[in-house]
Amino acid sequence: MKIIIVDDSLLDRKLLSRTLVNSGVKNEILQAENGEAGMKLIAENLGHIAVLLLDYQMPEMSGVELMEALVKVPQTASIPMVMVTASTSDDSRAAAYKVNPNLAGYVYKPYKPDQLLEPIRSYLQF
């Protein structure tokens, strides 16, 4: 099962990936630089996705907009999703949970490894 990271920042994608690998995660990690590329990657790997890590704020298609599209489709609605964001406002958090009440987690950047792993540990292979 694969982990898909969707974040417009190459540095943040690398940091997320390195944090997972250094924590002993064995899942294959795929990366997309924006929501549109994320949609394509998700479609190509449907049925083989353990968890999605989505950046909240991205140009063109935000993580919330991507998640909104995914929860409307039965094949993708049940994929565990986590927002990983610098947006610490209660309004942003509430908006994310309004779009996806089953959101697996909402992690603030910068994060400690345990803060990232806690909401997704049960979906990962070690």
N, C-alpha and C positions, 0 to 999 in steps of 0.2 A: 504494500500500500504506500502511496506517495503523499508527500507534503508539498503543497503548492504555495509559494510566497508571491503575493502580488503587491509590489511597492515601486513607486517611481524613482526611488533613491537606490542606486547601485550599492552605496555604502551600507544602507540599512538592510538590503537583501543579503549582502555578504555577512553582516553582523548576525542577522537572524539564522542564517545557514550555519555559521561557525558556532553559534551558541548551541544549536541543536546537535551538531556533530560532536562538539566537545562535551556535551552532556550524555553521550553514548547512544544517541538515537541512530537506529540502523535504516530507517525509512529512506527511500530515494527522495531527494529534494529537487524540485523544479522551480524555476523562477520566471516571473513575467514582469515587465517594466511598466505596464499600465493595465487598466481594466479591460480594454479590448483584447490585448494579448493574453490576459488572464482567462477571458472567456474561451478563447481558442484552445488554450492549454487544458482547461477544464473539460471541454468537449472532447479533446483527443484522448483524455485519460479517464473518461467517465467509467465508473465502476471500480476504479483502482485508486481512489483518493481517500486518504486517511483523514486529512484536515486541510483547511485553507487558512492561511494567515494573510489578512488583508490590511493594507494601509488605509486609513480613513480618508486622508486628503491627498488626492492625485488629480492632475489636470485631465480634462476631457471626461473621464468617468471615474468618480470617486469610489472608494471601497464600499460605501453605503449604497451607491447606485448599482454597483456590481452585485452586491448581496441582495438588493431588492429584485434584480432580474433573476438571480439564482433561486430565491425562495418561491418564485411563481411557477417554477418548473418541477414537476414531481421527481424527475430523475436527479435533480441537484438540490432540492429543498432539504434533504436529510443529511447532507454533507456537513460535518462539524466545521463551524467558522469562528474565527477569532479576529477581532479588530486589534491591531497593534498600531498605536497612534500617539502623537504628541498632543493631541487635543484632549485636555483634561477637564473640559467643561461638563457639568452635569447635563446640559442640553444636548451636547454631542452624544454622550453616553445614552441618554434617553432616546434620542433619535435612532441610534443603532439598534437598541432593543425593541423599539416600535416596529422597525422594518423586519427584524428577525427575533421574535420572542425566545427562540431556542438558541440564541447566540451562545456559543460555548465559553466565550470569555471576552474581556475588554482589558487589554494590557497597555499601560502607559509607557511611552519612551521617555527617558531611558529606563530600561527594566533590568532586573537581576535574573539570572537563568531560571531560578525557581518560580519567579513571577510569570515567566513565559510558559514554563512546562506545566505548572499546576493545573490550568484548565484543560490541557490536552493530553496529559500523561496517559490516560486510559486508551487513547487512540494510537499511541506510538509503539514502535518496536524497539526494544533495547537489547 
